[in-house]
Amino acid sequence: MSRLEVTQTKSEIGCKPNQRETLRSLGLKRIGDTVVKEDRPEFRGMVGTVAHLVAVEEVD
């Protein structure tokens, strides 16, 4: 199964509370943090919620 590498590129300051909570749920705490998650619909939805704050790459 493929994986997603999610990197926070922008600050959560000024964002809505649900977007802040989504970043925390993904495991991102500050700009430059990177996490690798499995490519599942749950994580795709979370990434979609904060798409303007993160960069996403597919990793095998």
QUIPE-V230095 format. One record per run of one state. SS is the DSSP state (helix for helix, strand for strand, loop for the rest). FROM is the first residue (numbers start at 1). TO is the last residue. If there is no record, write none. Layout:
ss;from;to
SS;FROM;TO
SS;FROM;TO
//
This chain:
ss;from;to
loop;1;2
strand;3;8
loop;9;16
helix;17;26
loop;27;33
strand;34;38
loop;39;40
helix;41;49
loop;50;53
strand;54;59
loop;60;60
//
